[in-house]
Amino acid sequence: MGLRPTLSSLPLYRVRTSGDVQAIAATADEVYVGGHFSGFPEAKLNRLHLGSFLAADGAPTAWDPGANGTYGVWALGLTRDGPVAGTVDALSVGGDFTRVAGAARRGYARFLF
């Protein structure tokens, strides 16, 4: 759900998943969610335990790495210190999985930007 408390107490948009969201990390442009879900039902998109949407309007992105396992993703973290000081350079993902994006990644995966 997007919110601008300085403008209104009403949400700008709502993003629904098919199950529990257990972890959130956000950049200025994109919000990453992980949890015990299999998709974004209103957008009719499958997203196994991992997905992202645009911070501006809540539209799901094409990012679809998928993480197997029963309980999914429990933690997300952004690493700052990209090519420009203070910018985001990676997303770390932790949880109950053995594969992410088709590769063996037992409990931890890292995505570089």
ROLUMZA-789998 format. One record per residue: residue in three letters; residue number from 1; x, y, z of N, C-alpha, C, CB in turn. Coordinates in pm, whole numbers, padded with zeros to 5 digits. Glycine has a CB too. Layout:
<recs>
{'ala', NUM, {X, Y, Z}, {X, Y, Z}, {X, Y, Z}, {X, Y, Z}},
...
</recs>
This chain:
<recs>
{'met', 1, {00084, -00116, 00000}, {00000, 00000, 00000}, {00089, 00123, 00000}, {-00096, 00000, 00121}},
{'gly', 2, {00067, 00212, -00092}, {00141, 00337, -00096}, {00070, 00442, -00013}, {00158, 00386, -00240}},
{'leu', 3, {00144, 00527, 00054}, {00085, 00627, 00142}, {00169, 00753, 00139}, {00072, 00573, 00285}},
{'arg', 4, {00103, 00868, 00132}, {00169, 00998, 00143}, {00102, 01074, 00256}, {00161, 01079, 00008}},
{'pro', 5, {00150, 01052, 00379}, {00083, 01111, 00495}, {00079, 01264, 00495}, {00149, 01065, 00619}},
{'thr', 6, {00170, 01329, 00424}, {00167, 01475, 00420}, {00054, 01527, 00330}, {00301, 01528, 00371}},
{'leu', 7, {00004, 01441, 00242}, {-00103, 01482, 00151}, {-00240, 01429, 00193}, {-00072, 01434, 00011}},
{'ser', 8, {-00243, 01305, 00247}, {-00371, 01243, 00281}, {-00348, 01121, 00369}, {-00449, 01205, 00153}},
{'ser', 9, {-00451, 01084, 00443}, {-00442, 00962, 00522}, {-00491, 00841, 00442}, {-00523, 00976, 00651}},
{'leu', 10, {-00533, 00863, 00318}, {-00579, 00754, 00232}, {-00463, 00695, 00154}, {-00688, 00804, 00136}},
{'pro', 11, {-00461, 00563, 00137}, {-00353, 00501, 00058}, {-00362, 00539, -00089}, {-00358, 00348, 00073}},
{'leu', 12, {-00246, 00545, -00155}, {-00241, 00575, -00298}, {-00277, 00453, -00382}, {-00101, 00625, -00336}},
{'tyr', 13, {-00239, 00337, -00334}, {-00267, 00212, -00404}, {-00256, 00097, -00305}, {-00171, 00191, -00525}},
{'arg', 14, {-00296, -00021, -00350}, {-00286, -00142, -00269}, {-00224, -00251, -00355}, {-00425, -00186, -00212}},
{'val', 15, {-00133, -00327, -00298}, {-00073, -00442, -00366}, {-00110, -00565, -00285}, {00085, -00426, -00380}},
{'arg', 16, {-00174, -00661, -00349}, {-00212, -00785, -00281}, {-00124, -00899, -00329}, {-00360, -00818, -00305}},
{'thr', 17, {-00088, -00985, -00236}, {-00021, -01111, -00270}, {-00114, -01224, -00231}, {00119, -01125, -00199}},
{'ser', 18, {-00083, -01344, -00276}, {-00169, -01459, -00249}, {-00142, -01522, -00113}, {-00150, -01563, -00357}},
{'gly', 19, {-00054, -01463, -00034}, {-00022, -01515, 00099}, {00050, -01408, 00179}, {00064, -01642, 00090}},
{'asp', 20, {00115, -01449, 00286}, {00180, -01355, 00377}, {00307, -01295, 00318}, {00212, -01423, 00507}},
{'val', 21, {00322, -01165, 00332}, {00448, -01096, 00306}, {00524, -01094, 00438}, {00426, -00950, 00248}},
{'gln', 22, {00647, -01144, 00437}, {00726, -01155, 00559}, {00847, -01064, 00560}, {00772, -01296, 00577}},
{'ala', 23, {00879, -01004, 00443}, {00997, -00917, 00435}, {00974, -00812, 00326}, {01126, -00999, 00406}},
{'ile', 24, {01021, -00690, 00352}, {01008, -00579, 00257}, {01140, -00502, 00255}, {00887, -00485, 00294}},
{'ala', 25, {01183, -00464, 00135}, {01297, -00375, 00118}, {01263, -00282, 00001}, {01432, -00455, 00091}},
{'ala', 26, {01302, -00157, 00010}, {01263, -00062, -00094}, {01378, 00031, -00133}, {01145, 00020, -00049}},
{'thr', 27, {01384, 00059, -00262}, {01468, 00165, -00314}, {01375, 00283, -00343}, {01549, 00119, -00444}},
{'ala', 28, {01426, 00389, -00399}, {01341, 00503, -00433}, {01239, 00467, -00541}, {01426, 00620, -00480}},
{'asp', 29, {01271, 00367, -00625}, {01186, 00333, -00738}, {01108, 00202, -00725}, {01268, 00327, -00860}},
{'glu', 30, {01162, 00107, -00648}, {01105, -00028, -00647}, {01094, -00082, -00506}, {01190, -00122, -00733}},
{'val', 31, {00987, -00158, -00482}, {00965, -00222, -00353}, {00973, -00373, -00374}, {00826, -00181, -00290}},
{'tyr', 32, {01060, -00438, -00297}, {01080, -00582, -00306}, {01008, -00647, -00189}, {01233, -00619, -00305}},
{'val', 33, {00935, -00755, -00217}, {00863, -00827, -00112}, {00900, -00974, -00119}, {00710, -00808, -00125}},
{'gly', 34, {00909, -01035, -00003}, {00935, -01178, 00007}, {00842, -01236, 00110}, {01082, -01206, 00043}},
{'gly', 35, {00811, -01363, 00096}, {00722, -01423, 00194}, {00671, -01559, 00153}, {00607, -01333, 00220}},
{'his', 36, {00553, -01588, 00205}, {00486, -01716, 00183}, {00369, -01690, 00088}, {00437, -01779, 00320}},
{'phe', 37, {00402, -01664, -00038}, {00299, -01636, -00138}, {00343, -01693, -00273}, {00272, -01484, -00150}},
{'ser', 38, {00248, -01701, -00364}, {00279, -01756, -00496}, {00247, -01659, -00609}, {00204, -01884, -00518}},
{'gly', 39, {00202, -01539, -00576}, {00176, -01444, -00683}, {00106, -01318, -00639}, {00097, -01509, -00787}},
{'phe', 40, {00082, -01234, -00741}, {00004, -01111, -00727}, {-00130, -01139, -00795}, {00078, -00985, -00789}},
{'pro', 41, {-00233, -01180, -00720}, {-00357, -01225, -00782}, {-00431, -01118, -00864}, {-00448, -01275, -00678}},
{'glu', 42, {-00432, -00994, -00820}, {-00504, -00892, -00896}, {-00439, -00865, -01031}, {-00513, -00764, -00815}},
{'ala', 43, {-00308, -00883, -01039}, {-00237, -00866, -01166}, {-00229, -00997, -01244}, {-00096, -00812, -01140}},
{'lys', 44, {-00279, -01105, -01184}, {-00276, -01239, -01246}, {-00133, -01280, -01283}, {-00365, -01241, -01372}},
{'leu', 45, {-00040, -01258, -01187}, {00100, -01292, -01207}, {00147, -01391, -01102}, {00187, -01167, -01204}},
{'asn', 46, {00218, -01493, -01144}, {00283, -01586, -01052}, {00415, -01526, -01008}, {00304, -01726, -01117}},
{'arg', 47, {00440, -01528, -00879}, {00567, -01482, -00822}, {00592, -01567, -00698}, {00565, -01326, -00787}},
{'leu', 48, {00670, -01673, -00711}, {00692, -01767, -00603}, {00785, -01710, -00497}, {00748, -01897, -00658}},
{'his', 49, {00730, -01666, -00386}, {00800, -01619, -00266}, {00877, -01489, -00282}, {00893, -01724, -00221}},
{'leu', 50, {00894, -01439, -00403}, {00967, -01314, -00428}, {00900, -01234, -00540}, {01115, -01343, -00464}},
{'gly', 51, {00894, -01105, -00524}, {00842, -01020, -00629}, {00876, -00876, -00600}, {00692, -01038, -00644}},
{'ser', 52, {00841, -00789, -00694}, {00862, -00647, -00671}, {00756, -00568, -00746}, {01004, -00603, -00714}},
{'phe', 53, {00739, -00444, -00701}, {00646, -00355, -00769}, {00703, -00213, -00765}, {00505, -00360, -00703}},
{'leu', 54, {00650, -00128, -00850}, {00697, 00010, -00859}, {00647, 00089, -00740}, {00650, 00075, -00991}},
{'ala', 55, {00735, 00166, -00679}, {00699, 00245, -00562}, {00599, 00355, -00599}, {00824, 00307, -00499}},
{'ala', 56, {00605, 00407, -00720}, {00519, 00518, -00760}, {00371, 00481, -00769}, {00565, 00572, -00892}},
{'asp', 57, {00343, 00361, -00822}, {00202, 00328, -00846}, {00161, 00186, -00808}, {00171, 00348, -00990}},
{'gly', 58, {00253, 00104, -00757}, {00220, -00032, -00715}, {00212, -00133, -00828}, {00091, -00030, -00645}},
{'ala', 59, {00250, -00095, -00949}, {00246, -00188, -01062}, {00356, -00293, -01046}, {00262, -00112, -01196}},
{'pro', 60, {00321, -00423, -01057}, {00423, -00528, -01047}, {00526, -00514, -01159}, {00358, -00667, -01053}},
{'thr', 61, {00650, -00548, -01126}, {00758, -00544, -01226}, {00774, -00681, -01291}, {00891, -00498, -01161}},
{'ala', 62, {00863, -00690, -01387}, {00890, -00816, -01455}, {00983, -00907, -01374}, {00951, -00789, -01590}},
{'trp', 63, {01042, -00857, -01267}, {01136, -00935, -01185}, {01066, -01056, -01126}, {01197, -00849, -01074}},
{'asp', 64, {01115, -01175, -01160}, {01050, -01299, -01118}, {01153, -01410, -01096}, {00946, -01343, -01222}},
{'pro', 65, {01238, -01398, -00993}, {01341, -01499, -00972}, {01290, -01629, -00911}, {01447, -01443, -00884}},
{'gly', 66, {01179, -01623, -00838}, {01125, -01743, -00775}, {01221, -01805, -00675}, {01090, -01845, -00880}},
{'ala', 67, {01167, -01848, -00563}, {01244, -01919, -00461}, {01161, -02039, -00420}, {01278, -01826, -00337}},
{'asn', 68, {01219, -02156, -00427}, {01142, -02275, -00391}, {01130, -02284, -00239}, {01208, -02402, -00448}},
{'gly', 69, {01082, -02395, -00189}, {01069, -02414, -00045}, {00926, -02397, 00000}, {01159, -02318, 00029}},
{'thr', 70, {00901, -02437, 00122}, {00767, -02432, 00178}, {00733, -02296, 00236}, {00751, -02537, 00283}},
{'tyr', 71, {00823, -02240, 00314}, {00792, -02118, 00387}, {00841, -01992, 00318}, {00851, -02124, 00522}},
{'gly', 72, {00923, -02005, 00217}, {00964, -01892, 00136}, {01068, -01801, 00198}, {00847, -01813, 00105}},
{'val', 73, {01055, -01674, 00167}, {01154, -01573, 00203}, {01116, -01509, 00336}, {01165, -01466, 00093}},
{'trp', 74, {01215, -01495, 00425}, {01194, -01436, 00557}, {01262, -01302, 00574}, {01244, -01530, 00663}},
{'ala', 75, {01364, -01275, 00495}, {01440, -01151, 00515}, {01490, -01096, 00382}, {01559, -01176, 00609}},
{'leu', 76, {01487, -00964, 00369}, {01542, -00893, 00254}, {01629, -00779, 00308}, {01429, -00839, 00159}},
{'gly', 77, {01738, -00753, 00240}, {01824, -00642, 00280}, {01891, -00580, 00160}, {01929, -00688, 00380}},
{'leu', 78, {01904, -00449, 00162}, {01971, -00377, 00054}, {02110, -00336, 00098}, {01889, -00254, 00011}},
{'thr', 79, {02207, -00356, 00011}, {02344, -00312, 00036}, {02364, -00180, -00036}, {02448, -00419, -00010}},
{'arg', 80, {02411, -00082, 00035}, {02439, 00048, -00027}, {02590, 00062, -00041}, {02379, 00165, 00058}},
{'asp', 81, {02634, 00128, -00139}, {02774, 00152, -00178}, {02792, 00106, -00321}, {02873, 00080, -00082}},
{'gly', 82, {02698, 00143, -00403}, {02706, 00111, -00544}, {02812, 00194, -00613}, {02573, 00131, -00611}},
{'pro', 83, {02807, 00200, -00745}, {02905, 00275, -00822}, {02911, 00422, -00781}, {02873, 00265, -00970}},
{'val', 84, {02798, 00477, -00740}, {02792, 00613, -00688}, {02770, 00599, -00538}, {02677, 00700, -00757}},
{'ala', 85, {02849, 00665, -00457}, {02842, 00651, -00312}, {02698, 00664, -00261}, {02930, 00756, -00244}},
{'gly', 86, {02658, 00569, -00179}, {02525, 00571, -00119}, {02415, 00509, -00203}, {02489, 00709, -00090}},
{'thr', 87, {02444, 00467, -00325}, {02341, 00405, -00407}, {02334, 00256, -00376}, {02369, 00427, -00558}},
{'val', 88, {02222, 00194, -00411}, {02201, 00052, -00385}, {02277, -00030, -00488}, {02050, 00017, -00388}},
{'asp', 89, {02349, -00132, -00441}, {02420, -00218, -00536}, {02376, -00363, -00531}, {02567, -00211, -00510}},
{'ala', 90, {02302, -00406, -00425}, {02262, -00546, -00419}, {02142, -00565, -00325}, {02378, -00634, -00372}},
{'leu', 91, {02067, -00670, -00354}, {01956, -00714, -00270}, {01992, -00852, -00216}, {01820, -00716, -00349}},
{'ser', 92, {01993, -00866, -00084}, {02017, -00996, -00021}, {01885, -01056, 00022}, {02113, -00982, 00102}},
{'val', 93, {01871, -01187, 00002}, {01747, -01259, 00031}, {01780, -01378, 00119}, {01675, -01304, -00100}},
{'gly', 94, {01705, -01396, 00227}, {01725, -01510, 00315}, {01593, -01579, 00344}, {01791, -01467, 00445}},
{'gly', 95, {01597, -01710, 00365}, {01474, -01782, 00398}, {01486, -01932, 00383}, {01364, -01733, 00312}},
{'asp', 96, {01369, -01995, 00372}, {01358, -02139, 00362}, {01349, -02178, 00215}, {01234, -02191, 00441}},
{'phe', 97, {01462, -02187, 00149}, {01466, -02226, 00008}, {01601, -02290, -00022}, {01441, -02104, -00085}},
{'thr', 98, {01606, -02365, -00131}, {01731, -02425, -00177}, {01767, -02378, -00318}, {01721, -02577, -00173}},
{'arg', 99, {01671, -02317, -00387}, {01696, -02268, -00522}, {01629, -02132, -00540}, {01643, -02368, -00627}},
{'val', 100, {01701, -02042, -00609}, {01648, -01911, -00646}, {01693, -01883, -00787}, {01696, -01799, -00547}},
{'ala', 101, {01602, -01835, -00870}, {01633, -01804, -01010}, {01696, -01924, -01082}, {01728, -01682, -01018}},
{'gly', 102, {01653, -02044, -01045}, {01702, -02165, -01109}, {01838, -02214, -01064}, {01705, -02144, -01253}},
{'ala', 103, {01901, -02145, -00970}, {02035, -02182, -00923}, {02030, -02229, -00778}, {02133, -02064, -00938}},
{'ala', 104, {02119, -02320, -00742}, {02127, -02368, -00605}, {02171, -02254, -00514}, {02225, -02489, -00594}},
{'arg', 105, {02086, -02219, -00420}, {02114, -02112, -00324}, {02046, -02149, -00193}, {02065, -01971, -00378}},
{'arg', 106, {02110, -02226, -00111}, {02049, -02277, 00011}, {02039, -02168, 00119}, {02130, -02397, 00065}},
{'gly', 107, {01920, -02114, 00136}, {01892, -02019, 00243}, {01936, -01876, 00222}, {01954, -02067, 00363}},
{'tyr', 108, {02020, -01849, 00120}, {02068, -01713, 00097}, {02096, -01691, -00051}, {02195, -01685, 00180}},
{'ala', 109, {02054, -01577, -00103}, {02083, -01539, -00241}, {02110, -01389, -00243}, {01965, -01577, -00338}},
{'arg', 110, {02192, -01347, -00339}, {02225, -01206, -00352}, {02209, -01166, -00499}, {02371, -01176, -00302}},
{'phe', 111, {02137, -01058, -00522}, {02113, -01006, -00656}, {02185, -00872, -00669}, {01961, -00991, -00686}},
{'leu', 112, {02273, -00862, -00769}, {02345, -00738, -00795}, {02264, -00649, -00887}, {02484, -00766, -00856}},
{'phe', 113, {02271, -00518, -00865}, {02201, -00423, -00952}, {02294, -00368, -01055}, {02140, -00309, -00871}},
</recs>
